[in-house]
């Protein structure tokens, strides 16, 4: 195969073109808001999901023998969630955000609500959570590509950083809650966090998109 020419960005033109894009991206308030929303959503999710086996065991009586089945259903629900959100994420971005984040709220609240009296409801809520969160990165990434279209690669990098912060933060928060005997509070707290994000959300729209009324 012929050698491929790789642009390593060490030409003056490359540096002069890249730095303004970085500055533009960092100054983008919509992108910063989106990254903040990403951190909140991912923290809420991983505070719950990191300890999902413990939640299923304690609140739904799902032992190791049946845990694999529930997690399999969780994964299959994730496929459905990605497929479903892919149908509307571009044409109806606000609807995608409403459906996805609303489903997260229902999932978290369901886990907390059914924990004391309906094990089947806990399992169903966990499966719904699989569909809801699997769809979440789809609409978030699609929105990133719209808020700073002239520097989408840099914007995507910042989004990935925000996502990773959320993973670490959620695991830490969940761990502190478990150590403090507050496992039952975690799903409710996650539902509140996502609800706050939902109430403040505004999704940038592609040109010509027909969408419902703004969220805020």
C-alpha positions as a Markdown table, in Angstrom:
| # | Residue | x | y | z |
|---|---|---|---|---|
| 1 | Unk | 0.0 | 0.0 | 0.0 |
| 2 | Unk | 1.2 | 3.5 | -0.7 |
| 3 | Unk | 2.3 | 5.5 | 2.4 |
| 4 | Unk | -0.3 | 7.8 | 3.9 |
| 5 | Unk | 0.5 | 11.4 | 4.6 |
| 6 | Unk | -0.4 | 12.3 | 8.1 |
| 7 | Unk | -1.0 | 15.9 | 9.2 |
| 8 | Unk | 0.6 | 16.1 | 12.7 |
| 9 | Unk | -0.4 | 19.7 | 13.2 |
| 10 | Unk | 3.2 | 20.9 | 13.5 |
| 11 | Unk | 2.8 | 23.4 | 10.6 |
| 12 | Unk | 2.2 | 27.0 | 11.5 |
| 13 | Unk | -1.0 | 26.9 | 9.5 |
| 14 | Unk | -2.3 | 24.0 | 11.5 |
| 15 | Unk | -1.5 | 25.6 | 14.9 |
| 16 | Unk | -3.0 | 28.9 | 13.9 |
| 17 | Unk | -6.2 | 27.2 | 12.6 |
| 18 | Unk | -6.6 | 24.8 | 15.6 |
| 19 | Unk | -6.1 | 27.3 | 18.5 |
| 20 | Unk | -9.0 | 29.6 | 17.4 |
| 21 | Unk | -11.3 | 26.6 | 17.2 |
| 22 | Unk | -10.3 | 25.5 | 20.7 |
| 23 | Unk | -10.9 | 29.0 | 22.0 |
| 24 | Unk | -14.2 | 29.2 | 20.3 |
| 25 | Unk | -15.2 | 25.8 | 21.7 |
| 26 | Unk | -14.3 | 26.6 | 25.2 |
| 27 | Unk | -16.2 | 29.9 | 25.1 |
| 28 | Unk | -19.4 | 28.2 | 23.8 |
| 29 | Unk | -22.0 | 28.6 | 26.5 |
| 30 | Unk | -24.3 | 26.0 | 25.0 |
| 31 | Unk | -21.5 | 23.4 | 24.9 |
| 32 | Unk | -20.5 | 24.2 | 28.5 |
| 33 | Unk | -24.1 | 23.8 | 29.5 |
| 34 | Unk | -24.4 | 20.5 | 27.6 |
| 35 | Unk | -21.2 | 19.2 | 29.2 |
| 36 | Unk | -22.5 | 20.2 | 32.6 |
| 37 | Unk | -25.7 | 18.3 | 31.8 |
| 38 | Unk | -23.7 | 15.3 | 30.7 |
| 39 | Unk | -21.8 | 15.3 | 34.0 |
| 40 | Unk | -25.1 | 15.4 | 36.0 |
| 41 | Unk | -26.8 | 12.6 | 34.0 |
| 42 | Unk | -23.8 | 10.3 | 34.1 |
| 43 | Unk | -23.2 | 10.9 | 37.8 |
| 44 | Unk | -26.8 | 10.1 | 38.5 |
| 45 | Unk | -26.7 | 7.0 | 36.4 |
| 46 | Unk | -23.4 | 5.5 | 37.6 |
| 47 | Unk | -24.3 | 6.3 | 41.3 |
| 48 | Unk | -27.1 | 3.7 | 40.7 |
| 49 | Unk | -25.7 | 1.4 | 38.1 |
| 50 | Unk | -22.3 | 0.8 | 39.8 |
| 51 | Unk | -24.2 | -0.9 | 42.6 |
| 52 | Unk | -27.1 | -2.4 | 40.5 |
| 53 | Unk | -26.4 | -6.0 | 41.6 |
| 54 | Unk | -26.6 | -4.9 | 45.2 |
| 55 | Unk | -29.8 | -3.0 | 44.5 |
| 56 | Unk | -31.3 | -6.0 | 42.8 |
| 57 | Unk | -30.3 | -8.3 | 45.6 |
| 58 | Unk | -31.5 | -6.1 | 48.4 |
| 59 | Unk | -34.6 | -4.6 | 46.9 |
| 60 | Unk | -35.8 | -7.3 | 44.5 |
| 61 | Unk | -34.3 | -10.5 | 46.0 |
| 62 | Unk | -32.5 | -11.2 | 42.7 |
| 63 | Unk | -29.7 | -13.6 | 43.6 |
| 64 | Unk | -26.6 | -14.5 | 41.7 |
| 65 | Unk | -28.6 | -17.3 | 39.9 |
| 66 | Unk | -31.0 | -14.9 | 38.3 |
| 67 | Unk | -28.8 | -11.8 | 38.1 |
| 68 | Unk | -27.4 | -12.8 | 34.7 |
| 69 | Unk | -30.9 | -13.0 | 33.3 |
| 70 | Unk | -31.9 | -9.6 | 34.5 |
| 71 | Unk | -28.7 | -8.1 | 33.1 |
| 72 | Unk | -29.3 | -9.8 | 29.8 |
| 73 | Unk | -32.7 | -8.2 | 29.6 |
| 74 | Unk | -31.1 | -4.9 | 30.6 |
| 75 | Unk | -28.7 | -5.2 | 27.7 |
| 76 | Unk | -31.4 | -6.1 | 25.2 |
| 77 | Unk | -33.4 | -3.1 | 26.4 |
| 78 | Unk | -30.3 | -1.0 | 25.6 |
| 79 | Unk | -30.4 | -2.2 | 22.0 |
| 80 | Unk | -34.0 | -1.2 | 21.8 |
| 81 | Unk | -33.3 | 2.2 | 23.4 |
| 82 | Unk | -30.5 | 3.0 | 20.9 |
| 83 | Unk | -32.7 | 1.9 | 17.9 |
| 84 | Unk | -35.7 | 4.0 | 19.1 |
| 85 | Unk | -33.8 | 7.2 | 19.9 |
| 86 | Unk | -31.9 | 6.9 | 16.6 |
| 87 | Unk | -35.3 | 7.3 | 14.8 |
| 88 | Unk | -36.0 | 10.7 | 16.3 |
| 89 | Unk | -32.7 | 12.2 | 17.5 |
| 90 | Unk | -31.9 | 14.2 | 14.4 |
| 91 | Unk | -35.4 | 15.2 | 13.2 |
| 92 | Unk | -36.8 | 15.8 | 16.7 |
| 93 | Unk | -34.0 | 16.6 | 19.1 |
| 94 | Unk | -36.1 | 18.1 | 21.8 |
| 95 | Unk | -38.5 | 15.1 | 21.7 |
| 96 | Unk | -35.5 | 12.8 | 22.0 |
| 97 | Unk | -34.2 | 14.6 | 25.0 |
| 98 | Unk | -37.6 | 14.6 | 26.7 |
| 99 | Unk | -38.2 | 10.9 | 26.1 |
| 100 | Unk | -34.7 | 9.9 | 27.1 |
| 101 | Unk | -34.4 | 12.0 | 30.3 |
| 102 | Unk | -38.1 | 11.4 | 31.2 |
| 103 | Unk | -37.4 | 7.6 | 31.0 |
| 104 | Unk | -34.4 | 8.0 | 33.2 |
| 105 | Unk | -36.5 | 9.8 | 35.8 |
| 106 | Unk | -39.2 | 7.1 | 35.7 |
| 107 | Unk | -36.6 | 4.4 | 36.0 |
| 108 | Unk | -34.8 | 5.9 | 39.0 |
| 109 | Unk | -38.1 | 6.8 | 40.7 |
| 110 | Unk | -39.4 | 3.3 | 40.0 |
| 111 | Unk | -36.5 | 1.6 | 41.7 |
| 112 | Unk | -36.9 | 3.8 | 44.7 |
| 113 | Unk | -40.7 | 3.5 | 44.8 |
| 114 | Unk | -41.0 | -0.3 | 44.3 |
| 115 | Unk | -38.0 | -1.1 | 46.5 |
| 116 | Unk | -40.0 | -1.7 | 49.7 |
| 117 | Unk | -43.0 | -3.7 | 48.3 |
| 118 | Unk | -42.8 | -4.7 | 44.6 |
| 119 | Unk | -39.7 | -6.6 | 43.6 |
| 120 | Unk | -41.0 | -7.1 | 40.1 |
| 121 | Unk | -41.3 | -3.3 | 39.7 |
| 122 | Unk | -37.7 | -2.9 | 40.7 |
| 123 | Unk | -36.7 | -5.4 | 38.0 |
| 124 | Unk | -38.9 | -3.7 | 35.4 |
| 125 | Unk | -37.4 | -0.3 | 36.4 |
| 126 | Unk | -33.9 | -1.6 | 36.0 |
| 127 | Unk | -34.7 | -3.0 | 32.5 |
| 128 | Unk | -36.2 | 0.4 | 31.5 |
| 129 | Unk | -33.1 | 2.1 | 32.8 |
| 130 | Unk | -31.1 | 0.0 | 30.3 |
| 131 | Unk | -33.1 | 1.4 | 27.5 |
| 132 | Unk | -33.1 | 4.9 | 28.8 |
| 133 | Unk | -29.4 | 5.3 | 29.5 |
| 134 | Unk | -28.3 | 3.5 | 26.3 |
| 135 | Unk | -30.2 | 6.2 | 24.4 |
| 136 | Unk | -28.7 | 9.0 | 26.4 |
| 137 | Unk | -25.3 | 9.2 | 24.8 |
| 138 | Unk | -27.0 | 9.2 | 21.4 |
| 139 | Unk | -28.9 | 12.4 | 21.9 |
| 140 | Unk | -26.1 | 14.0 | 23.8 |
| 141 | Unk | -23.5 | 13.3 | 21.1 |
| 142 | Unk | -26.0 | 14.4 | 18.4 |
| 143 | Unk | -26.5 | 17.7 | 20.3 |
| 144 | Unk | -22.7 | 18.2 | 20.6 |
| 145 | Unk | -22.4 | 18.1 | 16.9 |
| 146 | Unk | -25.0 | 20.9 | 16.6 |
| 147 | Unk | -23.8 | 23.4 | 19.2 |
| 148 | Unk | -20.4 | 24.0 | 17.8 |
| 149 | Unk | -20.5 | 22.6 | 14.2 |
| 150 | Unk | -17.4 | 24.4 | 13.1 |
| 151 | Unk | -15.3 | 22.6 | 15.8 |
| 152 | Unk | -17.2 | 19.4 | 16.3 |
| 153 | Unk | -14.1 | 17.3 | 16.9 |
| 154 | Unk | -12.9 | 19.6 | 19.8 |
| 155 | Unk | -16.4 | 19.8 | 21.2 |
| 156 | Unk | -16.7 | 16.0 | 21.1 |
| 157 | Unk | -13.4 | 15.7 | 23.0 |
| 158 | Unk | -14.8 | 18.0 | 25.8 |
| 159 | Unk | -18.0 | 16.0 | 25.9 |
| 160 | Unk | -16.0 | 12.7 | 26.3 |
| 161 | Unk | -14.1 | 14.3 | 29.2 |
| 162 | Unk | -17.4 | 15.4 | 30.8 |
| 163 | Unk | -18.7 | 11.8 | 30.4 |
| 164 | Unk | -15.6 | 10.3 | 32.0 |
| 165 | Unk | -15.9 | 12.8 | 35.0 |
| 166 | Unk | -19.5 | 11.7 | 35.4 |
| 167 | Unk | -18.5 | 8.0 | 35.5 |
| 168 | Unk | -15.9 | 8.6 | 38.2 |
| 169 | Unk | -18.1 | 11.0 | 40.1 |
| 170 | Unk | -21.1 | 8.7 | 40.0 |
| 171 | Unk | -19.2 | 5.7 | 41.2 |
| 172 | Unk | -17.7 | 7.8 | 44.1 |
| 173 | Unk | -21.1 | 9.2 | 45.1 |
| 174 | Unk | -22.7 | 5.8 | 45.0 |
| 175 | Unk | -19.9 | 4.3 | 47.0 |
| 176 | Unk | -20.2 | 6.9 | 49.7 |
| 177 | Unk | -23.9 | 6.3 | 49.9 |
| 178 | Unk | -23.5 | 2.6 | 50.2 |
| 179 | Unk | -20.9 | 3.1 | 53.0 |
| 180 | Unk | -23.3 | 5.4 | 54.7 |
| 181 | Unk | -26.2 | 3.0 | 54.6 |
| 182 | Unk | -28.1 | 5.2 | 52.1 |
| 183 | Unk | -28.5 | 2.8 | 49.2 |
| 184 | Unk | -32.2 | 3.3 | 49.2 |
| 185 | Unk | -31.8 | 7.1 | 48.8 |
| 186 | Unk | -29.6 | 6.9 | 45.7 |
| 187 | Unk | -32.3 | 6.2 | 43.1 |
| 188 | Unk | -34.4 | 9.0 | 44.4 |
| 189 | Unk | -31.5 | 11.4 | 44.4 |
| 190 | Unk | -30.7 | 10.4 | 40.8 |
| 191 | Unk | -34.3 | 11.0 | 39.8 |
| 192 | Unk | -34.2 | 14.5 | 41.3 |
| 193 | Unk | -30.9 | 15.3 | 39.6 |
| 194 | Unk | -32.2 | 14.2 | 36.2 |
| 195 | Unk | -35.5 | 16.1 | 36.7 |
| 196 | Unk | -33.6 | 19.3 | 37.4 |
| 197 | Unk | -31.6 | 18.8 | 34.2 |
| 198 | Unk | -34.8 | 18.1 | 32.3 |
| 199 | Unk | -36.4 | 21.4 | 33.6 |
| 200 | Unk | -33.4 | 23.5 | 32.4 |
| 201 | Unk | -32.8 | 21.8 | 29.1 |
| 202 | Unk | -32.8 | 23.5 | 25.8 |
| 203 | Unk | -31.6 | 21.5 | 22.8 |
| 204 | Unk | -30.2 | 23.3 | 19.7 |
| 205 | Unk | -32.2 | 22.5 | 16.6 |
| 206 | Unk | -31.0 | 21.6 | 13.2 |
| 207 | Unk | -32.2 | 23.8 | 10.4 |
| 208 | Unk | -35.8 | 23.0 | 9.3 |
| 209 | Unk | -36.5 | 20.6 | 12.1 |
| 210 | Unk | -40.1 | 20.4 | 13.3 |
| 211 | Unk | -40.1 | 19.9 | 17.0 |
| 212 | Unk | -42.5 | 20.3 | 20.0 |
| 213 | Unk | -42.5 | 23.5 | 22.1 |
| 214 | Unk | -39.3 | 24.3 | 23.9 |
| 215 | Unk | -38.6 | 22.6 | 27.2 |
| 216 | Unk | -37.9 | 25.9 | 28.9 |
